[in-house]
Amino acid sequence: MARRGIRATTALGLIAAAMSYGVASAPIASAASPTTAFSISAGFGQTCAVTGPNNAAKCWGRNDYGELGIGTTTSSLTPVGVSGLSSKVAAVSAGGSRSCALMTSGALKCWGTLPGNGTGSSLSPVSVTGLSSGVKSVSAGGTFTCALTTAGSVWCWGSGSLGQLGNGLLTGSSVPVTPTGLSAGVAAISVGAQHACALTTSAGVKCWGWNNYGETGDQSGATTTAQPIDVAGLPTNIVAISVGGYHSCVVTSTGEAWCWGENQVGQLGDGTTVDRPTPSPVSGLSGVVSMTGGTYHSCAIAAGGAAYCWGSNNSGQLGNGSATDSWQPVLVVGLSSGVVQISGGRFHTCSVDAAGQAKCWGNNIWGQIGDGTTTVRYTPVGVWGLSR
């Protein structure tokens, strides 16, 4: 359990560091006419959302590396518009120190560190090399990013020393490269801190990258999986995949959730803290519609829109009103129905309901909750301007 102690120390260090950052003050008045949130993505210390009425991208929280995309490194306690993305945004993904937006045209734009255009960083959105059209989805991870095209091919860029790019090399790339064997036939992708997984059109799962806890499903004992490998021991009816920091999860067509990888704080949800290189079912959870993996926690939406989380809770990221870890799913306070999307970040979590209301909970030292404060929230609170 040594790593848990390290995380606690790191969190305290982040609190101290955050006090020196430039943070934009929150508006004094509440938003009179809240804007609808269509989707949301929680990253390391920032959060981004696609908002109405014009499908604009807005971000809030930490901005040390330009991850808010506003042309500066000033953090913000409330949502701010991403430069040049006031309309036609289809989806957003917030990662470690970068964020990305998929446009309705199929073009991909990213900002922050390693944006994918051959440069080291950018304070505002730039087009990703070779991905100006035909992109289906994007997932920004801890140190790298991957995109999926409508043709079923995967492209990744960023750090690669742990095999994160999946091309058989242990070197990074500032422009997209294709993981071995994934030039076609992929239905979905998800990226974690240092590893990634893909759901194939034949309902198989392939993973690559760091494997220190068995998160790629590589049972050989190797700590690095430089090329995608098939994950063994899964059901045959996989319909969705979600990768956390150092663990991976899938959802079946019958509403079951299965996870594998690191489990030191119960993020696999099987009632233990035993790391598992082979998939095991999440305990006491049925009717699962979708999942999300935070760095050290996991969450799911069940039938009817109820939100459940489990794993690390040192910052209230499980949303059940406590700071106690849970090795099994617990219901998020106030979210027993109506949730349509949930996203886990490093130490915080966010959701959107059917009415377009955005709520977040957990760590808030950079304002990543978006409520105009830096107060840790142990239960969900509305994002300023995006919740009634």
N, C-alpha and C positions, 0 to 999 in steps of 0.2 A: 504493500500500500504506500510505498515511498512516493510514488508519483502524485498521489493525492495531496501530500504535504507540499510538494513542489508547486502544485497548482494554486494552493491557498496562498503561498508566499508570493507567487507571481501576481495573483489578483490584488494583493495588498500593494505590491509594487506599482501596478497599473494605476491604482487609485491615487498614489502619491504623484506619479508622473502626469496624470490627467490634470492635476491642479495647475500645471505650467502651460498647458495648451491654450491657444486662442480659441474661445468658444463664443459663438454668436448668442447673444441674449435672446430669451424667448419673448414673444409679443405679450403685452400686458393683458390684452383682452382675448377672450375665446373667439374662435371662428364662428361667425353668426350662421353661415351656411356651409356646413361641412362638405368636403369634396368626397366623392365615392372612391374607394380603393378597390381596384380590380384584382390585384395580386400583390404579394409582399415577399421579401427575401431578407433574412437576418444573416449578417456576416460576422466578422471578428468583432469589430467595434462600431460598425455602421449598419444601417438598415435602409433598404430601398423599396419603392413601391411604384406600381403603375396606377395612375389616378385619373379620374374623370374631370371634365367631360370629354377631353380630347386625347386621352391615352398619353398623358405626360408622365415623365419619369421624375420622381422626387426621392431624395435621400436625406438622411440625418444621422448624427452621431460623430464618430471619430473621422478626422480628415487629415491626418498627419502626412499621408502620401497622395492626397488628392482623390481619395476614394469616394468623395461626394460628387466629384465632377463639376465643381462650380468655378474652376479657374484659380482657386486659392487653396491654402492649407488651413483655413479657419474652420474649426468644427462647429456644429450647429445642434442645438437642443431641440429643434423642431424641423419639420420637413422643409427643404429648399429645392427649387427647381434645378435639374441638371442642365448645364449649358447646352443649348441647341436641341434639347429633347422635350420640347413643350407639346409634342403631338406625335401620333403614329408609332408609339412604342407598344410592342406586343407582350413583352415579358422582361423581367430584370433578374439579375443574379448578383448577390453581394458575397464576396469572398474574403480572403485574409486582408490584403491591402489593395484590392482592386474590385471594381464593380463592372458589370456589363449590361447592355441592353440589346434585346433582339427587336428589330424594327418590323413593322407590318409588311414591309417590302421583302423581308428575308435577309436584310443586311444585318451585320453584327458590329456593334461599337462598344469599346471598353475604355476604362480610364483608371488611373492609379498606377501601381507598379506593374511592369511587364504586360502592357495592354495588348500585345500581339501584333504590333505594326513594325517591329524591328528596333524600337527604342526602349530605353530603360523605364521610362515613366511618362505620364501625361496627366496634367491637372484638369483636363476636360476631355470629353469623348473623342476617340479617333477610330477610324475604320480598321478592322482587323484584316491583315493581309490575306488575300485570296478568299475572303468570306463576305463579299459584298452583296451576295444574293444566295437564295436557296438554303438558308439556315433554318432548322426546325426548332432547336433548343440550345441553351447554353448553361453551363454549370461552372461557377468560379469556386475554386478550392483554396486551401491554405497557401500554397506556393505556385499553383499552376491552374490553368483553365482548359476546359474541353468544350467543344461544340459538336452538335449532331446536325447533319444536313438532311434535307428531304429525300435525298437519294440513299440514305442509310449509312453514310460514311462518317467516321469520327475524326476530329482534328484536335490536337492538344498542343499547348505551348506554355513556356515558363520554366521553372526549375525541373531538373531531370536526374539529379544525383542519386535518387532512390528508385529510379525506374518509372517515375510518374508519367512520362510521356508515352510509355508502352511500346517504343520503337526498337527495343533491344539494346539501347545505349544508356549510359549513365551520365549523360550530359544534357544540359538544358537547351532550349531553343526560344529565340525571341519572336519567331513566326510559327504558325501552325504546322505540325507534322502529323502523319497518320500512324496510330498504333498498329503494330503488326497484325494482319488478318482482319482489320476492322474498316476496310474500304467500302464495305457494303453489308447489308443484312442486319443493321442495328436499329432497334425500335426506341430505345431510351438510354440516357447516360446519367451518371451522378458522380460528383467529385467530392472527396473528403480533404483532410489535411494534407496527406501525402500519398493517397491512393485513389483509384477510380474504378468504377464498375459499369458494365454495359449490359443491357437486356437485349437479347437478339430477337429477331422476328420469329424464331422457332422456339421462343420462351426459355432459352438457355441464358445463363449468366456468366460473364467473363470479367475478371478483375485483374488489376496490375498495380505496381507501385510498391510502397513500403509494406512489409508483411511481419513486422515485429510482434504483432499480437494475433496473427492469423487472419487479418482483415481482408486479404486477397483470396482467402480460401486455399492457399498453397500449404499443403500439409507435409511438405518435405523438410521443414525446419529452416528453410532459407528466409532471410530477413528482407530480401529484395526480390520482387517479381518483375523483371524488366520487360516482359511481354505478356499480353493477356492470356490467362489460363481459364479453363472451365472450372466453375465451382461445383464440387461434388456434394451429394447429399441433400439436394433441394427437391421440393415437390415439382411436378411437371407442369403445373398450371400457374406459373408466375405471370403477373400482369403489370407489376410496378416495382421499381427499385429505388432505394434511397441510401446514400452513403453518409455516415457521420465522420467525426474526426478520425478515429482509428477503428471503426466498426462499420459493418454493412448490413442492410436489411432489405427484405423483399416482401411483397404482398401477393397473395394468391387470389385466384378468381372466386374462391369460397370464403374470402375475408379473413384468412389467417395471416399472421405476421411471423416471419422467421428472421433471425439475426445471427451474426458471427463476428469474431474479432475481439477487441479489447472489452473487458467486462469488470474492471477494477472497482467501479462504482455502480454496477448494476445496469449499465446502459443496454445490455442485451435483453433485459426484461424477463429472464428465466428464473428469477428468484435466487440467483447465486451471484458470486463475484469471481467466477472462474472464466478466464479467457478461453475462447473456443474457435479453433480453426475450421470447425465444421458447423453448419447451420443448425440452430435449435429454435423451436417455436417460442414465441412470447407468451408468458403465462397469463391466463385470465382475460384474454382479449379476443373478441370475435367481431365479425361484421366490419372488419377494417376496410376503409375506402382508400386511404392514402397514408403515407408516412413521411417523416422528415428526420434527419439525423443531425443533432447538434454535435459539438466537439466531444462532449462527455455525457450527453443525454440523448434521448430519442422521444419522439411524439407521434401520435397517430390520430386520425379522424375516423370515428366509427360510424355506423349507420345512424342516420338522423342528425349527424353533424356534431356529435359529442367529441370533445378533445381530451386526450389522455397523454400523459408524459411519464417518463421514468429515467432513472440514472442519477447523475450528479445534480445536487440542488443547493450547492453552497451559495448561490446568488439568487435563489428563488426561481430558477429557470423552469421548474416543474409547474409553477403557478398554483400550488395547492395551499398557499398561505404559510408555508414553513420553509426552513433551510435544511431539512433533513433529507438525505438521499433516499431513494426508493428503488428496490430491486425488482419491483413489479409496477405495472401501470397504475397511475392515480388520476382521478378526474381533475381537470383544470377548473378552478373556482369560477363559476359564472358562465362556463362554456359547455353546458350539458346538451346543447342543440344548436343548429344553424351555422356551424363553422364549415366553410368551404375550402379553406386553405390554411396550412400551418407551416411555419418555417423555423428551424432551430439554428441559432448562431453559436458563438463560442460559449457565452455565459448568459444569453438571453433568448427569448422565443417570441414570435409574433404570429398573429392570425388575422384572417379576414372572414367576415360572416356574409351570409346571403344578401344582406342589406348594404354591403360595401363598407362596413365599419371595420377599421383597423385597430387592433389592440396588441400591446406588447407587455412583457413582464420579465423580471430578472435583473441582471447587472445593468447599471445605467451611468457609469462613471464618465462616459463621453456624451451622454444624452441619446444613446441608441434606442431608448424606449420612446423618445419623441414626444414626451409630455411636458417639455419645457423646464424640466428639472434634471438633477443628477442623483435623485433619490432611488435607491434599490427598491424594486417593486416585487413583492412576493405573490401578488395576484394580478390579473390583467387590468391594465388601465388604457383608456383611449388615447390614440395618437393625435396630437394637436392638429386640428383641421381635417382629420380623416376619420373622425368618429363622432357620433351624435351623443 
